[in-house]
Amino acid sequence: MRRRSFLTELYDYVLTNRAWMLAPIIVVLLLAGVLIILGGTQAAPLIYTLF
């Protein structure tokens, strides 16, 4: 049996169980992760001016 990634498992869970209420939570967490990652790069001054 092949191991599947966490994101694949989560995607299958949302589709199989029709758990669409999890979609906004997942999107917000992904956006927060991207902002945290970009906060430590050269793009930080650009991000700080947006907020």
Distance bins in CASP14 RR format, pairs under 12 A and 6 or more apart:
PFRMAT RR
TARGET T0000
AUTHOR 0000-0000-0000
RMODE 2
METHOD distances of the structure
MODEL  1
2 8 0 0 0 0 0 1 0 0 0 0 0
3 9 0 0 0 0 1 0 0 0 0 0 0
4 10 0 0 0 0 1 0 0 0 0 0 0
4 11 0 0 0 0 1 0 0 0 0 0 0
4 12 1 0 0 1 0 0 0 0 0 0 0
4 13 0 0 0 0 0 1 0 0 0 0 0
5 11 0 0 0 0 1 0 0 0 0 0 0
5 12 0 0 0 0 0 1 0 0 0 0 0
6 12 0 0 0 0 0 1 0 0 0 0 0
6 13 0 0 0 0 0 1 0 0 0 0 0
6 26 0 0 0 0 0 1 0 0 0 0 0
7 13 0 0 0 0 0 1 0 0 0 0 0
7 14 0 0 0 0 0 1 0 0 0 0 0
7 26 0 0 0 0 1 0 0 0 0 0 0
7 29 0 0 0 0 0 1 0 0 0 0 0
7 30 0 0 0 0 1 0 0 0 0 0 0
8 14 0 0 0 0 0 1 0 0 0 0 0
8 15 0 0 0 0 0 1 0 0 0 0 0
9 15 0 0 0 0 0 1 0 0 0 0 0
9 16 0 0 0 0 0 1 0 0 0 0 0
9 17 0 0 0 0 0 1 0 0 0 0 0
10 16 0 0 0 0 0 1 0 0 0 0 0
10 17 0 0 0 0 0 1 0 0 0 0 0
10 19 0 0 0 0 1 0 0 0 0 0 0
10 22 1 0 0 1 0 0 0 0 0 0 0
10 23 0 0 0 0 0 1 0 0 0 0 0
10 25 0 0 0 0 0 1 0 0 0 0 0
10 26 1 0 0 1 0 0 0 0 0 0 0
10 29 0 0 0 0 0 1 0 0 0 0 0
10 30 0 0 0 0 0 1 0 0 0 0 0
11 17 0 0 0 0 0 1 0 0 0 0 0
11 19 0 0 0 0 0 1 0 0 0 0 0
11 22 0 0 0 0 0 1 0 0 0 0 0
11 23 0 0 0 0 0 1 0 0 0 0 0
11 26 0 0 0 0 1 0 0 0 0 0 0
12 19 0 0 0 0 0 1 0 0 0 0 0
13 19 1 0 0 1 0 0 0 0 0 0 0
13 20 0 0 0 0 0 1 0 0 0 0 0
13 22 0 0 0 0 1 0 0 0 0 0 0
13 23 0 0 0 0 0 1 0 0 0 0 0
13 26 0 0 0 0 0 1 0 0 0 0 0
14 20 1 0 0 1 0 0 0 0 0 0 0
14 21 0 0 0 0 1 0 0 0 0 0 0
14 22 1 0 1 0 0 0 0 0 0 0 0
14 23 1 0 0 1 0 0 0 0 0 0 0
14 24 0 0 0 0 0 1 0 0 0 0 0
14 25 0 0 0 0 0 1 0 0 0 0 0
14 26 1 0 0 1 0 0 0 0 0 0 0
14 27 0 0 0 0 0 1 0 0 0 0 0
15 22 0 0 0 0 0 1 0 0 0 0 0
15 23 0 0 0 0 0 1 0 0 0 0 0
19 25 0 0 0 0 0 1 0 0 0 0 0
19 26 0 0 0 0 0 1 0 0 0 0 0
20 26 0 0 0 0 0 1 0 0 0 0 0
20 27 0 0 0 0 0 1 0 0 0 0 0
21 27 0 0 0 0 0 1 0 0 0 0 0
22 28 0 0 0 0 0 1 0 0 0 0 0
22 29 0 0 0 0 0 1 0 0 0 0 0
23 29 0 0 0 0 0 1 0 0 0 0 0
23 30 0 0 0 0 0 1 0 0 0 0 0
24 30 0 0 0 0 0 1 0 0 0 0 0
24 31 0 0 0 0 0 1 0 0 0 0 0
25 31 0 0 0 0 0 1 0 0 0 0 0
25 32 0 0 0 0 0 1 0 0 0 0 0
26 32 0 0 0 0 0 1 0 0 0 0 0
26 33 0 0 0 0 0 1 0 0 0 0 0
27 33 0 0 0 0 0 1 0 0 0 0 0
27 34 0 0 0 0 0 1 0 0 0 0 0
28 34 0 0 0 0 0 1 0 0 0 0 0
28 35 0 0 0 0 0 1 0 0 0 0 0
29 35 0 0 0 0 0 1 0 0 0 0 0
29 36 0 0 0 0 0 1 0 0 0 0 0
30 36 0 0 0 0 0 1 0 0 0 0 0
30 37 0 0 0 0 0 1 0 0 0 0 0
31 37 0 0 0 0 0 1 0 0 0 0 0
31 38 0 0 0 0 0 1 0 0 0 0 0
31 47 0 0 0 0 0 1 0 0 0 0 0
32 38 0 0 0 0 0 1 0 0 0 0 0
32 39 0 0 0 0 0 1 0 0 0 0 0
33 39 0 0 0 0 1 0 0 0 0 0 0
33 40 0 0 0 0 0 1 0 0 0 0 0
33 47 0 0 0 0 0 1 0 0 0 0 0
34 40 0 0 0 0 0 1 0 0 0 0 0
34 41 0 0 0 0 0 1 0 0 0 0 0
34 43 0 0 0 0 0 1 0 0 0 0 0
34 47 0 0 0 0 1 0 0 0 0 0 0
35 41 0 0 0 0 0 1 0 0 0 0 0
35 43 0 0 0 0 1 0 0 0 0 0 0
35 44 0 0 0 0 1 0 0 0 0 0 0
35 46 0 0 0 0 0 1 0 0 0 0 0
35 47 1 0 0 1 0 0 0 0 0 0 0
35 48 0 0 0 0 0 1 0 0 0 0 0
35 50 0 0 0 0 1 0 0 0 0 0 0
35 51 0 0 0 0 1 0 0 0 0 0 0
36 43 0 0 0 0 0 1 0 0 0 0 0
36 44 0 0 0 0 0 1 0 0 0 0 0
36 47 0 0 0 0 0 1 0 0 0 0 0
37 43 0 0 0 0 1 0 0 0 0 0 0
37 44 0 0 0 0 0 1 0 0 0 0 0
37 47 0 0 0 0 0 1 0 0 0 0 0
38 44 1 0 0 1 0 0 0 0 0 0 0
38 45 0 0 0 0 0 1 0 0 0 0 0
38 46 0 0 0 0 1 0 0 0 0 0 0
38 47 1 0 1 0 0 0 0 0 0 0 0
38 48 0 0 0 0 0 1 0 0 0 0 0
38 50 0 0 0 0 0 1 0 0 0 0 0
39 45 0 0 0 0 1 0 0 0 0 0 0
39 46 0 0 0 0 1 0 0 0 0 0 0
39 47 1 0 1 0 0 0 0 0 0 0 0
39 48 0 0 0 0 1 0 0 0 0 0 0
39 50 0 0 0 0 0 1 0 0 0 0 0
39 51 0 0 0 0 0 1 0 0 0 0 0
40 46 0 0 0 0 0 1 0 0 0 0 0
40 47 0 0 0 0 1 0 0 0 0 0 0
40 48 0 0 0 0 0 1 0 0 0 0 0
41 47 0 0 0 0 1 0 0 0 0 0 0
43 49 0 0 0 0 0 1 0 0 0 0 0
43 50 0 0 0 0 0 1 0 0 0 0 0
44 50 0 0 0 0 0 1 0 0 0 0 0
44 51 0 0 0 0 0 1 0 0 0 0 0
45 51 0 0 0 0 0 1 0 0 0 0 0
END
